[in-house]
């Protein structure tokens, strides 16, 4: 996935710690997969955009797509324990929450906008 490769390159060029970059790439991969499979319904003619921003205190990943409206921040919180009776799936948002500090969603001019924030310094 090009977005994941771009994030790795972005993070390595800015010397982000490997463990932080691992978590962020996993979170990005999960979100991008959900966009492709659900919002864009695997339509190869549809695309989405990803931007990265590194501030003094945080790494921000923003994903934008024009697919079906979906707010992942409203998804139920998983306890992280697998149950053999549960249907497969649903772990992506759990992983995003695990590896990021904040997740914000808005619907803006017909687009889903998801911002993932990982603080680089502890909150004061």
Phi, psi and omega per residue, in radians:
X1 nan 2.192 -3.067
X2 -1.055 -0.659 -3.112
X3 -1.105 -0.704 3.137
X4 -1.164 -0.769 3.103
X5 -1.084 -0.696 3.131
X6 -1.148 -0.676 3.111
X7 -1.151 -0.746 3.092
X8 -1.017 -0.811 -3.138
X9 -1.099 -0.778 3.123
X10 -1.034 -0.852 -3.097
X11 -1.180 -0.725 3.126
X12 -1.153 -0.679 3.125
X13 -1.125 -0.468 -3.137
X14 -1.784 0.184 3.077
X15 0.967 0.738 3.034
X16 -1.217 2.530 3.124
X17 -1.015 2.480 -3.081
X18 -1.015 -0.687 -3.121
X19 -1.181 -0.670 3.097
X20 -1.140 -0.775 -3.131
X21 -1.144 -0.656 3.080
X22 -1.018 -0.874 -3.121
X23 -1.091 -0.728 3.141
X24 -1.175 -0.695 3.128
X25 -1.185 -0.623 3.085
X26 -1.137 -0.780 3.113
X27 -1.069 -0.764 3.122
X28 -1.104 -0.765 -3.140
X29 -1.062 -0.725 3.127
X30 -1.130 -0.786 3.141
X31 -1.143 -0.763 3.141
X32 -1.108 -0.707 3.109
X33 -1.073 -0.746 3.101
X34 -1.111 -0.690 3.114
X35 -1.092 -0.866 -3.114
X36 -1.069 -0.835 -3.028
X37 -1.369 -0.584 -3.032
X38 -1.927 -0.961 -3.087
X39 -1.171 -0.747 -3.087
X40 -1.728 -0.011 3.072
X41 0.902 0.666 3.101
X42 1.007 0.431 3.110
X43 -1.340 1.994 -3.078
X44 -1.161 -0.248 3.106
X45 -1.484 -0.184 -3.140
X46 -1.626 2.556 3.117
X47 -2.320 2.941 3.012
X48 -2.408 2.841 -3.099
X49 -2.020 2.544 3.088
X50 -2.288 2.333 3.046
X51 -2.209 2.659 3.124
X52 -2.135 2.484 3.083
X53 -2.460 2.264 3.077
X54 -1.956 2.044 3.093
X55 -1.853 -3.115 3.103
X56 -1.067 -0.555 -3.040
X57 -2.025 -0.068 -3.042
X58 -2.753 2.725 2.964
X59 -1.859 2.222 -3.084
X60 -2.112 2.274 3.060
X61 -2.052 2.214 3.102
X62 -2.079 2.268 3.097
X63 -2.014 2.345 3.128
X64 -2.273 2.303 3.060
X65 -2.540 2.755 -3.129
X66 -1.825 0.406 -3.113
X67 -1.417 -2.899 -3.140
X68 -0.998 2.373 -3.126
X69 -1.108 2.294 3.096
X70 -2.719 2.218 3.123
X71 -1.854 1.744 -3.108
X72 -1.187 -0.287 3.133
X73 -1.225 -0.290 3.128
X74 -1.606 -0.079 -3.138
X75 -1.144 2.539 3.132
X76 -1.042 2.599 3.123
X77 -1.472 2.229 3.103
X78 -1.524 2.665 3.080
X79 -1.529 -0.042 3.103
X80 1.399 0.177 3.130
X81 -1.914 2.148 -3.122
X82 -1.319 2.506 3.111
X83 -2.197 2.228 -3.102
X84 -1.061 -0.404 -3.113
X85 -1.501 -0.175 -3.130
X86 -1.373 2.527 3.037
X87 -1.176 2.711 3.127
X88 -1.143 2.732 3.117
X89 1.765 3.067 3.105
X90 1.543 -0.047 -3.103
X91 -1.494 -0.330 -3.081
X92 -1.035 -0.860 -3.114
X93 -1.183 -0.606 3.050
X94 -1.006 -0.803 -3.131
X95 -1.170 -0.680 3.100
X96 -1.059 -0.793 3.131
X97 -1.129 -0.601 -3.129
X98 -1.176 -0.687 -3.005
X99 -1.755 0.012 3.059
X100 -2.204 2.846 3.132
X101 -1.695 -0.486 -3.138
X102 -2.502 2.576 3.061
X103 -2.415 2.123 -3.105
X104 -2.169 2.446 3.134
X105 -2.249 2.446 2.934
X106 -2.484 2.707 2.971
X107 -1.797 2.059 -3.023
X108 -2.239 1.989 3.108
X109 0.846 0.848 3.089
X110 1.402 0.177 3.131
X111 -2.111 2.516 2.928
X112 -1.388 2.281 3.103
X113 -2.193 2.008 -3.136
X114 -2.049 2.177 3.108
X115 -1.975 2.190 3.068
X116 -1.876 2.273 -3.095
X117 -2.185 2.264 3.029
X118 -2.095 2.002 3.128
X119 -1.236 2.404 3.127
X120 -1.648 -0.304 3.071
X121 -2.204 2.598 3.128
X122 -1.065 2.562 3.109
X123 -1.113 2.559 -3.135
X124 -1.554 nan nan
